[in-house]
Amino acid sequence: MSRLFLYVLLRLFTSGVESRSERPKGVLLRGSSSCFCYICSEGTNFFTMPLPYCVYILFSQKDHLLYVGYTSNLEKRLLYHHQGKTKSTANRQPLRLIFCEFYLFKKDALKRESYFKKTAGKKALQLMLASTFTQLNYKGNPTVINLLKENPEIEPNE
């Protein structure tokens, strides 16, 4: 990518932000072969960092439960899920991608996937995605969602 293109791209995504402290340092873009890149600037220099590893969460519209997974090719993996080629989700169609995070290193992505599959990670997801879970009628542990409904002064991240 040319330096001018990167400069214009960063300007587009950071326009309208008044203070420098609030301005994002970079943008996340889709690169080739389902890999995402983070483009950032430091002074007049531009850097791109590929983020090839992804942790994703699917919501089953059939049983209203979640599937947490890891992949290095999100498009291909989602295609496998939707075609029923993944044993754990084949009978849980249709599926919706509701969350994904990208990582530079495989080890970090695997740690995050493992975390989301444990109790603490499930609670964190319920806080992060409370409004999504409410709208989708998620059948997981409703403790956090009920806490938010009973205490409207606590606002979930949207």
N, C-alpha and C positions, 0 to 999 in steps of 0.2 A: 504494500500500500504506500502511496506517496505521502510525504510529510504534509502537503497541503490538504489532502483528503482527511488525514488524521486530525489535523487542526480544525477543519470545518466540522467534522463529526463531533469532536469534543465540545466545540462551541455550541452546536445545536442542542446537545444534551445538557449543557450547563447554563444555557441562556435563561434569563428570568430569575436567577438566583442572585440575590443582592450581595450577601457577604461572602467573602472568600472561605470562611470556616464552614459554611453550609454547602458550598459548591462541591459536587462529587469530584474525586481525583481522577476518575476514569469511567469507562462504559464497558458493559459486557455485550459482546457481539457474537453471533453465530459464525464460526469459521467453516473450514472444509471438513468433510466426513464426520458430521455431527459433533464436532469439537467446538467448544466455545472459547473465545479469546477475551482477555481483559486488556483494554487499551487505556494507557494512562500517560500523563505528561508530567515532566519535572522540569520546570523552566521552559527551555525551547526544545528539549529532547523528548521524543515519544518512544514508548516501550510497548510491546505486545507480549503477553504471556498466554500461552495456550492452557486451557483448563479442560483436560480430556476426560476426567473421571467425574461421574455423576451419581448422586444418591437421589432416588426419586420415590414418590409415594403415590400409589394408585388407590382410588376409591371404587369399590365394587357397588354398582347401582342395583345389583341383585340382592346381596346380603348386607349391604350398608356397612361393610368393614373395610379395613385398610390392608394394603400390601406394601411393604417397604423393600426396596431393592437397590442394587448397585450395578453400574454398567460403565463401559468406556465408549459405548455408542447408543445414545438414548433413542434415536430414531429407529434403529434396527431392533432394539429391545422392546420398544412399544409395539412395533409391528408384530413381533413374536407373541406378545401378550394378546393383542387383538385378534390374531389368527388362531388362538388357542393352542399354540405350540409350547407354552409354559405350563407345566403340570399343575403348579400351585394356583394358577388363576384360570385355567381352562374352563372350569365349571362356574366361574364367578362373573361372567360377562353380563352386561357391558361394563367397561372400566373407564375411569376418568383420571387423567394426570392432574393432581391437585397441588403438587409441590415438588421442587427439585433444587438441588444445590450442586455447584460444580467445584472441583478441587484440582489442584496442580499435581498432587501426589496420590497414588493408589491407596497407600496406607491410611492417609487421612480420610478418604472416602469410606473405606471399610470400617474404620473406627466410628464414623458418624452413622453409618448404616446399623452397626451393632448397638449404638446408643439409642437410636430410635426404636429398636425392637425391645428395649428394656423398659421397666416401669418409669424410671425418671425421664427417659426420652419420650415416652408416650404422654406423660404429663406436660412436658415442654411443648410437644406438638399441639396438645389441646389448648394451651395458652396462646401459641403463635397463630393457630388456625381456628380459633373459637367461632368466628362468624361463618367461616366456610363449613365447619362441622355442623353448625346449627342449620344452615340453609340446606345441607345435604342429608339431614337426619341421620348423622353418624351414630351407630349403635354401640360404640366403645364405652369405656368407663365415663359416665356422665358427671362425675364429681366436679371437675373444673368448670364445665359448661353450666351446671346448676349453680355453682358459686357465683359465676358471672351474672346469671339471671337474677339471683337474689340480691346482688350488690351492684346496682347499675352505675355506681360511681367508679367502679373498676372498668376501664375501657380496654377491650382486647385490641391488639395490633391489627390494623386492616390492611 
